[in-house]
Amino acid sequence: MAFSQYARASGDEEAAGIALKTYRNILARRENPKGKYSKSVPGTRPLRAFAIPMILINLVPEMEWLLTPEEVRAAIERCVREMTGLFLDGTRGIFFELVTPDGRHADCSEGRVINPGHGIEGTWFLMDAALRTGDRQLIGTAVDTLLSTLRFGWDEKYGGIFAFCDAEGKPPQQLEWDQKFWWVHMEALVALAMGFRFTGREECLEWLRRVHEYTWAHFPDPGYGEWFGYLDRRGDVLTPLKGGKWKGCFHIPRGLFLCAEQFDQIADSPAV
């Protein structure tokens, strides 16, 4: 994504080549992303990861200027089909992080993992994809899923969105399950602003206010502005480190920019 956008801005043909080659490699390895480095044992329980179509559906538009219209359409359609057909649980209305190849839920810790942040982020990726075709039904599905995920993943006792949950309410295996992450809340603000813009649903606005209040009360550093990345369940800062392997200068600037775009559209819309 970065090489693509850098090449587009600078005209650097080498960067464009790297972006396209990397994209082709991702597609070639989508069924077995880690290859020989996979920790799974051949012949044991096979699982597919939601992260792959969820990331690809956002990556493809950023690569669009390097791809043919047919490639773009086919890739997005496949991602939508997998996200809504394999990973979306129709009863609970939430995305499962790992499912069997045919979309069933494996009765194990991995098979019960719910990653609210991924699910929330995936909903606005779906909304963005739906804009291309004017698919109002897909927008409705995405907003329904967004709201279900927030209800499922919200910490009613201390506020904020859990990092991980177990679909059946059993103890999650992730030790950081009850932490509150910066990117999850940023993506929730984007998704809720987008959902309200497209549907005008009052519940989106109510959740937007709730997430906004929690986010701005806990994550920004009052002295220096940049956000802390990791809070404990009670909302206290776990580490003052502002950057690291996972927290870079990506989610916050992108999220704030996208929120501003949604608010501008809402303000200009006579229907909302």
PAKOL-718953 format. One record per residue (C-alpha): x, z, y; residue in three letters; residue number from 1. Coordinates in steps of 0.25 Angstrom, whole numbers. Layout:
# residues N
{X: X; Z: Z; Y: Y; aa: ala; i: NUM}
...
# end
This chain:
# residues 272
{X: 0; Z: 0; Y: 0; aa: met; i: 1}
{X: 11; Z: 4; Y: 10; aa: ala; i: 2}
{X: 19; Z: -9; Y: 7; aa: phe; i: 3}
{X: 7; Z: -17; Y: 8; aa: ser; i: 4}
{X: 3; Z: -12; Y: 22; aa: gln; i: 5}
{X: 18; Z: -12; Y: 27; aa: tyr; i: 6}
{X: 19; Z: -26; Y: 23; aa: ala; i: 7}
{X: 6; Z: -30; Y: 30; aa: arg; i: 8}
{X: 11; Z: -23; Y: 43; aa: ala; i: 9}
{X: 25; Z: -28; Y: 42; aa: ser; i: 10}
{X: 25; Z: -41; Y: 35; aa: gly; i: 11}
{X: 35; Z: -36; Y: 25; aa: asp; i: 12}
{X: 34; Z: -46; Y: 14; aa: glu; i: 13}
{X: 43; Z: -37; Y: 5; aa: glu; i: 14}
{X: 33; Z: -25; Y: 7; aa: ala; i: 15}
{X: 21; Z: -34; Y: 4; aa: ala; i: 16}
{X: 28; Z: -38; Y: -9; aa: gly; i: 17}
{X: 31; Z: -24; Y: -13; aa: ile; i: 18}
{X: 16; Z: -20; Y: -10; aa: ala; i: 19}
{X: 11; Z: -32; Y: -19; aa: leu; i: 20}
{X: 20; Z: -29; Y: -30; aa: lys; i: 21}
{X: 17; Z: -15; Y: -30; aa: thr; i: 22}
{X: 2; Z: -18; Y: -30; aa: tyr; i: 23}
{X: 3; Z: -27; Y: -42; aa: arg; i: 24}
{X: 11; Z: -17; Y: -50; aa: asn; i: 25}
{X: 0; Z: -6; Y: -47; aa: ile; i: 26}
{X: -11; Z: -16; Y: -53; aa: leu; i: 27}
{X: -2; Z: -19; Y: -65; aa: ala; i: 28}
{X: -1; Z: -4; Y: -68; aa: arg; i: 29}
{X: -14; Z: 1; Y: -65; aa: arg; i: 30}
{X: -18; Z: 3; Y: -79; aa: glu; i: 31}
{X: -5; Z: 11; Y: -81; aa: asn; i: 32}
{X: 0; Z: 15; Y: -68; aa: pro; i: 33}
{X: 12; Z: 24; Y: -72; aa: lys; i: 34}
{X: 16; Z: 15; Y: -84; aa: gly; i: 35}
{X: 27; Z: 21; Y: -92; aa: lys; i: 36}
{X: 27; Z: 34; Y: -83; aa: tyr; i: 37}
{X: 13; Z: 37; Y: -87; aa: ser; i: 38}
{X: 11; Z: 51; Y: -93; aa: lys; i: 39}
{X: 0; Z: 48; Y: -102; aa: ser; i: 40}
{X: 3; Z: 46; Y: -117; aa: val; i: 41}
{X: -2; Z: 33; Y: -122; aa: pro; i: 42}
{X: -14; Z: 34; Y: -131; aa: gly; i: 43}
{X: -19; Z: 47; Y: -124; aa: thr; i: 44}
{X: -31; Z: 48; Y: -114; aa: arg; i: 45}
{X: -30; Z: 36; Y: -105; aa: pro; i: 46}
{X: -34; Z: 38; Y: -90; aa: leu; i: 47}
{X: -36; Z: 29; Y: -78; aa: arg; i: 48}
{X: -33; Z: 35; Y: -64; aa: ala; i: 49}
{X: -42; Z: 33; Y: -52; aa: phe; i: 50}
{X: -30; Z: 33; Y: -43; aa: ala; i: 51}
{X: -27; Z: 18; Y: -47; aa: ile; i: 52}
{X: -40; Z: 11; Y: -43; aa: pro; i: 53}
{X: -42; Z: 21; Y: -31; aa: met; i: 54}
{X: -28; Z: 18; Y: -25; aa: ile; i: 55}
{X: -29; Z: 3; Y: -28; aa: leu; i: 56}
{X: -43; Z: 1; Y: -21; aa: ile; i: 57}
{X: -36; Z: 6; Y: -9; aa: asn; i: 58}
{X: -23; Z: -1; Y: -11; aa: leu; i: 59}
{X: -29; Z: -15; Y: -13; aa: val; i: 60}
{X: -34; Z: -16; Y: 2; aa: pro; i: 61}
{X: -21; Z: -12; Y: 7; aa: glu; i: 62}
{X: -15; Z: -24; Y: -2; aa: met; i: 63}
{X: -26; Z: -34; Y: 2; aa: glu; i: 64}
{X: -17; Z: -42; Y: 11; aa: trp; i: 65}
{X: -8; Z: -45; Y: -1; aa: leu; i: 66}
{X: -18; Z: -48; Y: -11; aa: leu; i: 67}
{X: -28; Z: -59; Y: -14; aa: thr; i: 68}
{X: -43; Z: -56; Y: -11; aa: pro; i: 69}
{X: -46; Z: -57; Y: -26; aa: glu; i: 70}
{X: -36; Z: -46; Y: -29; aa: glu; i: 71}
{X: -41; Z: -37; Y: -19; aa: val; i: 72}
{X: -55; Z: -38; Y: -23; aa: arg; i: 73}
{X: -52; Z: -37; Y: -38; aa: ala; i: 74}
{X: -43; Z: -25; Y: -36; aa: ala; i: 75}
{X: -54; Z: -17; Y: -27; aa: ile; i: 76}
{X: -65; Z: -21; Y: -37; aa: glu; i: 77}
{X: -57; Z: -15; Y: -48; aa: arg; i: 78}
{X: -54; Z: -3; Y: -41; aa: cys; i: 79}
{X: -68; Z: 0; Y: -37; aa: val; i: 80}
{X: -73; Z: -3; Y: -51; aa: arg; i: 81}
{X: -63; Z: 7; Y: -57; aa: glu; i: 82}
{X: -65; Z: 18; Y: -47; aa: met; i: 83}
{X: -80; Z: 18; Y: -48; aa: thr; i: 84}
{X: -81; Z: 13; Y: -62; aa: gly; i: 85}
{X: -71; Z: 21; Y: -69; aa: leu; i: 86}
{X: -67; Z: 33; Y: -61; aa: phe; i: 87}
{X: -80; Z: 37; Y: -53; aa: leu; i: 88}
{X: -88; Z: 47; Y: -61; aa: asp; i: 89}
{X: -103; Z: 43; Y: -59; aa: gly; i: 90}
{X: -108; Z: 56; Y: -62; aa: thr; i: 91}
{X: -99; Z: 65; Y: -53; aa: arg; i: 92}
{X: -97; Z: 54; Y: -43; aa: gly; i: 93}
{X: -82; Z: 56; Y: -42; aa: ile; i: 94}
{X: -69; Z: 49; Y: -47; aa: phe; i: 95}
{X: -61; Z: 54; Y: -59; aa: phe; i: 96}
{X: -46; Z: 53; Y: -57; aa: glu; i: 97}
{X: -44; Z: 48; Y: -72; aa: leu; i: 98}
{X: -53; Z: 42; Y: -81; aa: val; i: 99}
{X: -52; Z: 35; Y: -95; aa: thr; i: 100}
{X: -50; Z: 20; Y: -94; aa: pro; i: 101}
{X: -65; Z: 18; Y: -96; aa: asp; i: 102}
{X: -69; Z: 28; Y: -85; aa: gly; i: 103}
{X: -72; Z: 40; Y: -94; aa: arg; i: 104}
{X: -68; Z: 54; Y: -90; aa: his; i: 105}
{X: -57; Z: 60; Y: -99; aa: ala; i: 106}
{X: -60; Z: 74; Y: -104; aa: asp; i: 107}
{X: -46; Z: 80; Y: -99; aa: cys; i: 108}
{X: -40; Z: 85; Y: -86; aa: ser; i: 109}
{X: -36; Z: 72; Y: -81; aa: glu; i: 110}
{X: -49; Z: 65; Y: -84; aa: gly; i: 111}
{X: -56; Z: 76; Y: -76; aa: arg; i: 112}
{X: -48; Z: 75; Y: -63; aa: val; i: 113}
{X: -55; Z: 72; Y: -50; aa: ile; i: 114}
{X: -46; Z: 69; Y: -38; aa: asn; i: 115}
{X: -55; Z: 71; Y: -26; aa: pro; i: 116}
{X: -45; Z: 64; Y: -17; aa: gly; i: 117}
{X: -43; Z: 52; Y: -25; aa: his; i: 118}
{X: -58; Z: 51; Y: -27; aa: gly; i: 119}
{X: -61; Z: 52; Y: -12; aa: ile; i: 120}
{X: -50; Z: 43; Y: -8; aa: glu; i: 121}
{X: -56; Z: 33; Y: -18; aa: gly; i: 122}
{X: -70; Z: 33; Y: -12; aa: thr; i: 123}
{X: -65; Z: 28; Y: 1; aa: trp; i: 124}
{X: -57; Z: 17; Y: -6; aa: phe; i: 125}
{X: -69; Z: 13; Y: -12; aa: leu; i: 126}
{X: -77; Z: 13; Y: 1; aa: met; i: 127}
{X: -66; Z: 4; Y: 7; aa: asp; i: 128}
{X: -67; Z: -5; Y: -5; aa: ala; i: 129}
{X: -82; Z: -6; Y: -3; aa: ala; i: 130}
{X: -81; Z: -11; Y: 11; aa: leu; i: 131}
{X: -75; Z: -23; Y: 6; aa: arg; i: 132}
{X: -87; Z: -28; Y: -1; aa: thr; i: 133}
{X: -98; Z: -19; Y: 6; aa: gly; i: 134}
{X: -101; Z: -12; Y: -6; aa: asp; i: 135}
{X: -110; Z: -1; Y: -1; aa: arg; i: 136}
{X: -112; Z: 4; Y: -16; aa: gln; i: 137}
{X: -97; Z: 7; Y: -17; aa: leu; i: 138}
{X: -97; Z: 14; Y: -4; aa: ile; i: 139}
{X: -108; Z: 23; Y: -9; aa: gly; i: 140}
{X: -101; Z: 26; Y: -22; aa: thr; i: 141}
{X: -88; Z: 29; Y: -15; aa: ala; i: 142}
{X: -95; Z: 39; Y: -5; aa: val; i: 143}
{X: -103; Z: 45; Y: -16; aa: asp; i: 144}
{X: -90; Z: 47; Y: -24; aa: thr; i: 145}
{X: -83; Z: 53; Y: -11; aa: leu; i: 146}
{X: -94; Z: 63; Y: -9; aa: leu; i: 147}
{X: -94; Z: 67; Y: -24; aa: ser; i: 148}
{X: -79; Z: 69; Y: -24; aa: thr; i: 149}
{X: -79; Z: 78; Y: -12; aa: leu; i: 150}
{X: -90; Z: 86; Y: -18; aa: arg; i: 151}
{X: -82; Z: 87; Y: -31; aa: phe; i: 152}
{X: -69; Z: 90; Y: -25; aa: gly; i: 153}
{X: -72; Z: 98; Y: -13; aa: trp; i: 154}
{X: -67; Z: 113; Y: -13; aa: asp; i: 155}
{X: -80; Z: 121; Y: -9; aa: glu; i: 156}
{X: -72; Z: 134; Y: -9; aa: lys; i: 157}
{X: -61; Z: 130; Y: 1; aa: tyr; i: 158}
{X: -64; Z: 116; Y: 5; aa: gly; i: 159}
{X: -56; Z: 104; Y: 3; aa: gly; i: 160}
{X: -55; Z: 94; Y: -8; aa: ile; i: 161}
{X: -48; Z: 97; Y: -21; aa: phe; i: 162}
{X: -36; Z: 89; Y: -25; aa: ala; i: 163}
{X: -41; Z: 88; Y: -40; aa: phe; i: 164}
{X: -54; Z: 92; Y: -47; aa: cys; i: 165}
{X: -58; Z: 92; Y: -62; aa: asp; i: 166}
{X: -71; Z: 84; Y: -64; aa: ala; i: 167}
{X: -76; Z: 95; Y: -73; aa: glu; i: 168}
{X: -72; Z: 107; Y: -65; aa: gly; i: 169}
{X: -61; Z: 111; Y: -74; aa: lys; i: 170}
{X: -47; Z: 116; Y: -69; aa: pro; i: 171}
{X: -40; Z: 103; Y: -64; aa: pro; i: 172}
{X: -26; Z: 101; Y: -70; aa: gln; i: 173}
{X: -20; Z: 98; Y: -56; aa: gln; i: 174}
{X: -13; Z: 111; Y: -50; aa: leu; i: 175}
{X: -16; Z: 106; Y: -36; aa: glu; i: 176}
{X: -31; Z: 103; Y: -39; aa: trp; i: 177}
{X: -36; Z: 113; Y: -28; aa: asp; i: 178}
{X: -27; Z: 108; Y: -17; aa: gln; i: 179}
{X: -32; Z: 101; Y: -5; aa: lys; i: 180}
{X: -24; Z: 88; Y: -2; aa: phe; i: 181}
{X: -23; Z: 81; Y: 11; aa: trp; i: 182}
{X: -26; Z: 67; Y: 6; aa: trp; i: 183}
{X: -38; Z: 70; Y: -1; aa: val; i: 184}
{X: -45; Z: 76; Y: 12; aa: his; i: 185}
{X: -40; Z: 64; Y: 20; aa: met; i: 186}
{X: -46; Z: 54; Y: 10; aa: glu; i: 187}
{X: -59; Z: 62; Y: 10; aa: ala; i: 188}
{X: -60; Z: 60; Y: 25; aa: leu; i: 189}
{X: -58; Z: 45; Y: 24; aa: val; i: 190}
{X: -68; Z: 44; Y: 13; aa: ala; i: 191}
{X: -78; Z: 52; Y: 20; aa: leu; i: 192}
{X: -77; Z: 45; Y: 33; aa: ala; i: 193}
{X: -78; Z: 32; Y: 26; aa: met; i: 194}
{X: -90; Z: 36; Y: 17; aa: gly; i: 195}
{X: -97; Z: 41; Y: 30; aa: phe; i: 196}
{X: -94; Z: 28; Y: 37; aa: arg; i: 197}
{X: -100; Z: 19; Y: 26; aa: phe; i: 198}
{X: -112; Z: 28; Y: 22; aa: thr; i: 199}
{X: -115; Z: 37; Y: 33; aa: gly; i: 200}
{X: -117; Z: 48; Y: 22; aa: arg; i: 201}
{X: -119; Z: 62; Y: 28; aa: glu; i: 202}
{X: -111; Z: 68; Y: 16; aa: glu; i: 203}
{X: -99; Z: 60; Y: 20; aa: cys; i: 204}
{X: -99; Z: 66; Y: 34; aa: leu; i: 205}
{X: -101; Z: 80; Y: 29; aa: glu; i: 206}
{X: -89; Z: 79; Y: 19; aa: trp; i: 207}
{X: -81; Z: 72; Y: 30; aa: leu; i: 208}
{X: -83; Z: 84; Y: 39; aa: arg; i: 209}
{X: -80; Z: 94; Y: 28; aa: arg; i: 210}
{X: -67; Z: 87; Y: 23; aa: val; i: 211}
{X: -63; Z: 84; Y: 38; aa: his; i: 212}
{X: -64; Z: 99; Y: 41; aa: glu; i: 213}
{X: -56; Z: 104; Y: 29; aa: tyr; i: 214}
{X: -46; Z: 93; Y: 31; aa: thr; i: 215}
{X: -43; Z: 95; Y: 45; aa: trp; i: 216}
{X: -43; Z: 110; Y: 44; aa: ala; i: 217}
{X: -33; Z: 111; Y: 32; aa: his; i: 218}
{X: -23; Z: 98; Y: 32; aa: phe; i: 219}
{X: -18; Z: 95; Y: 45; aa: pro; i: 220}
{X: -6; Z: 103; Y: 50; aa: asp; i: 221}
{X: -11; Z: 110; Y: 63; aa: pro; i: 222}
{X: 4; Z: 110; Y: 68; aa: gly; i: 223}
{X: 8; Z: 96; Y: 65; aa: tyr; i: 224}
{X: -4; Z: 88; Y: 61; aa: gly; i: 225}
{X: 0; Z: 82; Y: 48; aa: glu; i: 226}
{X: -8; Z: 86; Y: 36; aa: trp; i: 227}
{X: -4; Z: 96; Y: 25; aa: phe; i: 228}
{X: -6; Z: 90; Y: 12; aa: gly; i: 229}
{X: -9; Z: 101; Y: 2; aa: tyr; i: 230}
{X: -18; Z: 113; Y: 3; aa: leu; i: 231}
{X: -22; Z: 123; Y: -7; aa: asp; i: 232}
{X: -36; Z: 125; Y: -11; aa: arg; i: 233}
{X: -39; Z: 135; Y: 1; aa: arg; i: 234}
{X: -34; Z: 124; Y: 11; aa: gly; i: 235}
{X: -20; Z: 131; Y: 14; aa: asp; i: 236}
{X: -8; Z: 122; Y: 15; aa: val; i: 237}
{X: 0; Z: 121; Y: 2; aa: leu; i: 238}
{X: 12; Z: 115; Y: 8; aa: thr; i: 239}
{X: 16; Z: 111; Y: 22; aa: pro; i: 240}
{X: 23; Z: 99; Y: 17; aa: leu; i: 241}
{X: 16; Z: 87; Y: 25; aa: lys; i: 242}
{X: 22; Z: 76; Y: 16; aa: gly; i: 243}
{X: 27; Z: 73; Y: 2; aa: gly; i: 244}
{X: 25; Z: 65; Y: -10; aa: lys; i: 245}
{X: 10; Z: 63; Y: -9; aa: trp; i: 246}
{X: 7; Z: 66; Y: 6; aa: lys; i: 247}
{X: 12; Z: 55; Y: 15; aa: gly; i: 248}
{X: 8; Z: 49; Y: 27; aa: cys; i: 249}
{X: -4; Z: 41; Y: 21; aa: phe; i: 250}
{X: -17; Z: 49; Y: 18; aa: his; i: 251}
{X: -18; Z: 56; Y: 32; aa: ile; i: 252}
{X: -15; Z: 44; Y: 41; aa: pro; i: 253}
{X: -23; Z: 34; Y: 33; aa: arg; i: 254}
{X: -35; Z: 44; Y: 31; aa: gly; i: 255}
{X: -36; Z: 47; Y: 46; aa: leu; i: 256}
{X: -35; Z: 33; Y: 50; aa: phe; i: 257}
{X: -46; Z: 29; Y: 40; aa: leu; i: 258}
{X: -55; Z: 41; Y: 45; aa: cys; i: 259}
{X: -53; Z: 36; Y: 59; aa: ala; i: 260}
{X: -58; Z: 22; Y: 55; aa: glu; i: 261}
{X: -70; Z: 27; Y: 48; aa: gln; i: 262}
{X: -74; Z: 36; Y: 60; aa: phe; i: 263}
{X: -72; Z: 24; Y: 69; aa: asp; i: 264}
{X: -82; Z: 16; Y: 60; aa: gln; i: 265}
{X: -92; Z: 27; Y: 59; aa: ile; i: 266}
{X: -92; Z: 29; Y: 74; aa: ala; i: 267}
{X: -94; Z: 14; Y: 76; aa: asp; i: 268}
{X: -105; Z: 13; Y: 66; aa: ser; i: 269}
{X: -119; Z: 15; Y: 71; aa: pro; i: 270}
{X: -125; Z: 18; Y: 57; aa: ala; i: 271}
{X: -117; Z: 31; Y: 56; aa: val; i: 272}
# end
